[in-house]
Amino acid sequence: MGNDQVREILSRREREIMDVIYRRGEATVAEVIEGMAEPPSYSAVRALMNILEEKGHLRHKKAGARYVYVPTRPRQRAGKEALRRLSTTFFGGSVSDTVAALLDVSREELNLEEMDRLARLIEEARKEGR
């Protein structure tokens, strides 16, 4: 596994921290702890946030005596990058296999509006020759 791949892999706790920060837009360690379901200790969260910063997912700015952490890339872009890695790892990079698996696990949760949107996206891709 290359260095870039290691930097991109997030633990469950790291993903939970990123979720809190994406929901808030920015957060201190204490605010992240408030947003977590069953947070570990303050020092553990701070250490995880430092790791996320080393991996390139967060950066911090000083606000008085506190550090405020912000994501380094928009949530949608980070999600697309994660989905691309997931597709490569588990589905050999096949878009259709990835989408089929997503549809399979979320079939009961899809409503008609979402299905119509997916059909429109496929039709637009056909028209664009993709």
C-alpha positions in Angstrom: 0.0 0.0 0.0 1.4 3.4 -1.1 1.9 6.3 1.3 -1.0 8.2 -0.3 -3.3 5.3 0.3 -2.3 5.1 3.9 -3.0 8.8 4.3 -6.5 8.3 2.9 -7.6 5.4 5.1 -9.6 6.7 8.1 -10.5 4.7 11.2 -14.1 4.7 12.5 -13.2 7.4 15.1 -11.5 9.5 12.5 -14.6 9.3 10.2 -16.8 10.2 13.1 -14.6 13.3 13.9 -14.7 14.3 10.2 -18.5 14.0 10.2 -18.8 16.3 13.2 -16.5 18.9 11.6 -18.2 18.7 8.3 -21.6 19.2 10.0 -20.3 22.2 11.9 -18.0 23.6 9.3 -15.3 24.0 11.9 -14.8 22.8 15.5 -12.6 22.8 18.5 -11.7 19.5 20.2 -14.4 20.2 22.8 -17.0 20.9 20.1 -16.0 17.6 18.4 -16.4 15.7 21.7 -19.9 17.3 22.1 -20.9 16.0 18.7 -19.7 12.4 19.2 -22.1 9.7 20.4 -19.6 8.0 22.7 -16.4 10.1 22.7 -13.1 8.9 24.1 -11.1 11.2 26.3 -10.2 14.7 25.4 -6.6 13.8 24.8 -7.6 10.9 22.6 -9.8 13.1 20.4 -7.0 15.7 20.3 -4.5 13.1 19.2 -6.9 11.8 16.5 -7.4 15.3 15.2 -3.6 15.8 15.0 -3.4 12.5 13.0 -6.1 13.8 10.7 -4.1 17.0 10.3 -1.0 15.0 9.5 -3.0 12.9 6.9 -4.0 16.1 5.3 -7.8 16.0 6.1 -7.8 18.9 8.6 -5.9 22.1 9.2 -6.2 24.4 12.3 -6.3 28.0 13.0 -5.7 29.7 16.3 -8.6 31.5 17.9 -7.4 33.0 21.1 -6.1 30.1 23.3 -7.9 27.5 21.2 -7.3 25.7 18.0 -10.2 25.6 15.6 -10.0 22.7 13.0 -11.4 23.0 9.5 -11.5 20.4 6.7 -9.0 20.8 3.9 -11.4 19.9 1.2 -15.2 20.1 0.7 -17.3 17.2 2.0 -18.6 16.3 -1.5 -15.0 16.1 -2.9 -13.8 14.0 0.0 -16.8 11.7 -0.4 -16.1 11.3 -4.1 -12.5 10.5 -3.4 -13.5 8.0 -0.7 -16.0 6.4 -3.1 -13.4 6.1 -5.8 -11.0 4.3 -3.4 -13.9 2.0 -2.3 -14.8 1.2 -5.9 -11.2 0.4 -6.7 -10.6 -1.7 -3.6 -13.8 -3.7 -3.6 -15.2 -3.6 -7.1 -12.1 -3.5 -9.3 -12.9 0.1 -10.2 -16.2 -0.9 -11.9 -18.7 1.9 -11.7 -21.6 -0.3 -12.6 -20.6 -2.9 -9.9 -20.2 -0.1 -7.3 -23.6 1.4 -8.1 -25.3 -2.0 -8.2 -23.9 -2.7 -4.7 -25.1 0.7 -3.5 -28.5 0.1 -4.9 -28.7 -3.4 -3.4 -27.9 -2.3 0.1 -30.2 0.8 0.0 -33.1 -0.5 -2.2 -35.7 -0.1 0.6 -34.5 3.4 1.4 -34.7 4.7 -2.2 -37.8 6.8 -2.9 -39.3 7.5 -6.3 -37.7 11.0 -6.4 -34.2 9.5 -5.9 -34.8 6.8 -8.5 -36.0 9.5 -11.0 -32.8 11.5 -10.2 -30.6 8.4 -10.8 -32.4 7.7 -14.1 -31.9 11.4 -15.2 -28.2 11.2 -14.3 -27.8 8.0 -16.4 -29.7 9.6 -19.3 -27.5 12.8 -19.2 -24.4 10.6 -19.2 -25.7 8.8 -22.2 -26.3 12.0 -24.1 -22.8 13.3 -23.2 -21.4 10.1 -24.6 -19.9 8.9 -21.4 
